[in-house]
Amino acid sequence: ASRNPLIDEQISSPLQVFGQAKKQINNIFVDIQDYVTDASERMIDVNKICPDVIVENELKSILDYRSKVKGICEVLTRDHMKVAFFGRTSNGKSTVVNAMLGEKVLPSGIGHTTNCFLQVEGSQTGDAYLVTEGSNEKQNVESVTHLAHALNYEKQLNEKELVHVYWPKDKCSLLRDDVALVDSPGVDVTPHLDDWIDAHCIDADVFVLVANAESTLMVTEKNFFHKVSTKLSKPNIFILNNRWDASANEPEFLDQVRKQHMERATDFLVKELKVCTPEEAVSRIFFISAKEVLQARVKERNGQALNSGALAEGFSARYMEFEEFERRFEECISKSAIKTKFLNHSQQGKQLVKEMYKIMETIYNRSQEQTHSKMCQKKEFQEKLNFTEQQLICITNQMKMKIHQMVDDVEDKVSKALND
Ligand code: GDP
């Protein structure tokens, strides 16, 4: 359960923290959008009545902020957590993806090699369909065989190309919680690793190297991750030593083989790539059997017991280790995606609001100054008016007195003349 007071719902998986954070940041941006829209509409109105109060640049900036916020809101609704799987052909990448999804979504095994990038994500409509790169056409997918056929024959797919596979969200909790899983062609089949990384890895939150526990890590596998870590700072990498069920046939070497794989994989992450500490490496390297997990989960879906049927020695321990991988993976991807996807947006949002506040404050101060100077002009004018009035009264009075005196004088002079 969450202790964050801002989070109102109970959290049962770390993945839901991403969902909650996405909801919160979306709500914040909806508020910012309302504020920017409201502010820009008022600015336009004010500008019509008093064109001197707002400078042209200020109005332009406010309108720019409006479209910027709209853009961020759109990106935010599309944001998801992305995990990409790499490794040599036939190490079991597609099987790991299927095991995590809990059913056979991607074609795997003999007769099928993944020859392009496949991104599985939740379908909004509840239907299963695929969309190839550069096209908007939704091709319905009824089954794995159908998907395999579509991928193999319907179009000559380029290894760099990305095919989106949309799968019903209600069928898998990872998809419901906004995780997108990317399967890749084998790292051994391409000379174009740089292009791959630029096209599909830059925004991945977690990388999973699916290695074969029956052999050691190959140079091609290592090379790929060396290239990734030159382009991304400290990528989150998990190493799955798959096909660990095969070790059940040779129990006498089990501990020794595990120890050797563990040491080499730890050296690779800690010393070569320098992406984690030796302590962290313990929760990044796992020994699993994706095939067994997938089989068990498909059985469980069909109402059978998880551990029914013929199972190799040590199945439960391997199954538990797979679950432990999933737990660590969920913690890691959720934390990383929140940081990379939302930190940037929340900083942009903060900066935007700050700049808008500054502009609004400047406009407010300018309007206050203009009101004040108009009031002063009015006062000055009133004082002048009063003074003139006083002067007029004075002059009028003086004139009145003078006229009286003149009349008196004239009267005196007239009566004197009459008497004379
Ligand atoms: P990809 O090319 O890396 O995607 O490999 P796939 O997932 O297609 O697997 C290649 C073959 O290996 C398939 O026949 C799988 O059934 C098999 N396979 C995958 N994982 C395991 C595993 O853990 N144990 C065993 N014994 N076989 C596996």
Boltz pocket constraint, residues with backbone or C-beta under 6 A from the ligand:
constraints:
  - pocket:
      binder: B
      contacts: [[A, 87], [A, 88], [A, 89], [A, 90], [A, 91], [A, 92], [A, 93], [A, 94], [A, 95], [A, 96], [A, 107], [A, 108], [A, 109], [A, 110], [A, 112], [A, 113], [A, 114], [A, 184], [A, 242], [A, 243], [A, 244], [A, 245], [A, 246], [A, 288], [A, 289], [A, 290], [A, 291], [A, 292]]
      max_distance: 6.0
